[in-house]
Amino acid sequence: MTEENVRKSNYILHAKSAQFHWDGNGLLSIKTFSNGRAHYKTKRGYFAVEKGSYLLLNQGPYTITIDEQKEVESFCIFFQEDFANDVFRNLSASNHQLLDDSFSHHTSASFFEKTYEQSPLLTHQMNLLKYHTNQFQNDTSLLDEQFHSIMTALLREQMKTFKEIDRLDLVRKSTREEIYKRVSIANEYIRAFYDKQLTLDEIAAISCLSPNHLLRNYSTIYKKTPFQHIAELRIAKAITMLKTTEYSMTDITYEIGLNNPVSFSRLFKQHIGISPLQYRKKVISDKK
């Protein structure tokens, strides 16, 4: 398929790889992964995608890297140029109630480039395409309908983003959207690098906000501070490692971005109520 044909077609990329790197220009797309993580870099910032979430990228340049010990399954959907705008205009013209009022000032589809939690509706639509690809490819009409259904679900999901923006206590809508974009960059950076040694100044610099400005707006949007979020992500990764690996407590400490096993044990107990060692023993006991 030539580059010109690619731009004029919706298409699917379904693959498995433990090691992969690519950089170039892509269309508006949804990126999903299971059995590991993929890291992306765009002009806006850094993103990490894993099971349970999807990355929505607008058309433009980006880099993807997969560096795992086992194969990561990717399922990505790319939308042809203007496809989102066509679906958006049809929805707006036929039934404005399908879209939130926040869309009314847009003349075309508008997407915030970030990772999203997979909703039941979008997950269902994606799985139909993922597990019945051959059936859809044998009937182009069904395939086109499925791409339209997925784009409609994406537009509905954007309603939630506009509602998050409206939580910001700022008068001008353009200011609210800009602050939201910058705080979102910080959120994505945390999700991508929570297992590294991060500082508030570093996260604030990435988002082009002062530390105080970041703290205030991050808490408003996400209902937690940046370091509360980092702690949650570290604990979630620690739980997975305690359940699925035989890594020592020291090894897990370094894997989640801490440098002291005592600090790890204290943090874990604070969130879970028991020490990491006790948790592992309980997991082993429950399996018997």
Residue pairs with C-beta under 8 A, 6 or more apart in sequence:
1 9
1 11
6 27
6 78
7 27
7 80
7 81
8 80
8 81
9 80
10 77
10 78
10 79
10 80
10 83
10 143
10 144
10 147
11 77
11 78
12 75
12 76
12 77
12 78
12 129
12 133
13 74
13 75
13 76
13 77
13 78
14 73
14 74
14 75
14 76
14 130
14 133
15 73
15 74
16 71
16 72
16 73
16 74
17 66
17 71
17 72
17 74
18 36
18 66
18 67
18 68
18 69
18 70
18 71
18 72
19 66
19 67
19 68
20 64
20 65
20 66
21 63
21 64
21 65
21 66
22 63
22 64
23 61
23 62
23 63
23 64
24 61
24 62
25 59
25 60
25 61
25 62
26 57
26 59
26 60
26 61
26 62
26 78
27 59
27 78
27 79
27 80
27 81
28 56
28 57
28 58
28 59
28 78
28 79
28 83
28 84
28 111
29 56
29 57
29 76
29 77
29 78
29 79
30 54
30 55
30 56
30 76
30 77
30 126
30 150
30 154
31 38
31 40
31 49
31 54
31 55
31 56
31 57
31 64
31 74
31 76
32 49
32 53
32 54
32 55
32 74
32 75
32 76
32 118
32 126
33 49
33 50
33 51
33 72
33 73
33 74
33 75
34 50
34 51
34 72
34 73
34 75
35 51
35 68
35 70
35 71
35 72
35 73
36 50
36 66
36 68
36 70
36 71
36 72
37 48
37 49
37 50
37 66
37 68
37 72
38 48
38 49
38 50
38 64
38 65
38 66
38 72
38 74
39 46
39 47
39 48
39 64
39 65
39 66
39 67
39 192
40 46
40 47
40 48
40 49
40 55
40 57
40 62
40 63
40 64
40 65
41 47
41 62
41 63
42 57
42 60
42 61
42 62
42 63
42 113
43 60
43 61
44 113
44 181
44 185
45 185
45 188
45 189
45 206
46 188
46 189
46 192
46 193
47 55
47 114
47 115
47 188
47 191
47 192
48 115
48 188
48 191
48 192
48 193
49 55
49 115
52 117
52 118
53 115
53 116
53 117
53 118
54 115
54 116
54 118
54 122
54 126
55 114
55 115
55 116
56 111
56 112
56 113
56 114
56 115
56 116
56 154
57 113
58 111
58 113
59 81
66 72
66 74
75 126
75 130
77 126
77 129
77 147
77 150
79 147
79 151
83 147
83 151
84 108
84 109
84 111
84 151
84 154
84 155
85 108
85 109
87 109
87 148
87 151
87 152
87 155
88 99
88 103
88 106
88 108
88 109
88 155
89 108
91 98
91 99
91 152
91 155
92 98
92 99
92 103
96 104
98 152
98 156
99 155
99 156
99 159
100 158
100 159
100 162
100 163
102 159
102 162
102 163
102 165
102 166
103 110
103 155
103 158
103 159
103 162
105 173
109 155
110 158
111 154
111 158
112 158
112 161
112 180
112 181
112 184
114 184
114 187
114 188
115 188
115 191
116 157
118 126
119 153
119 157
121 153
121 156
122 150
122 153
122 154
122 157
125 146
125 149
125 150
125 153
126 150
128 146
129 136
129 146
129 150
135 142
136 142
136 143
136 146
137 143
161 180
164 180
164 221
165 173
165 176
165 177
165 180
166 176
167 220
167 221
168 176
168 179
168 180
168 217
168 220
168 221
169 220
170 176
170 179
179 209
179 217
180 221
182 207
182 208
182 209
183 207
183 209
183 214
183 217
183 218
183 221
185 206
185 207
185 208
186 203
186 204
186 206
186 207
186 209
186 214
186 218
186 226
187 218
187 221
187 222
187 229
189 203
189 206
189 207
190 198
190 203
190 226
190 229
190 230
190 233
191 233
194 229
194 230
194 233
194 234
194 237
194 256
194 257
195 233
195 234
195 237
195 255
195 256
195 257
196 257
197 257
197 259
198 230
198 257
200 211
200 214
200 215
200 226
200 227
201 211
203 214
203 226
204 210
204 211
204 213
204 214
207 214
209 217
214 226
215 225
215 226
218 224
218 225
218 226
218 229
219 225
222 229
224 232
230 257
231 267
231 271
232 271
234 256
234 257
234 258
234 267
235 267
235 268
235 271
235 272
237 255
237 256
238 252
238 256
238 264
238 268
238 276
239 272
239 279
241 247
241 252
241 255
241 256
242 252
242 276
242 279
242 280
242 283
243 280
243 283
247 255
249 261
249 264
249 265
249 276
249 277
250 261
252 264
252 276
253 259
253 260
253 261
253 263
253 264
256 264
258 264
258 267
264 276
265 275
265 276
265 277
268 275
268 276
268 279
269 275
272 279
274 282
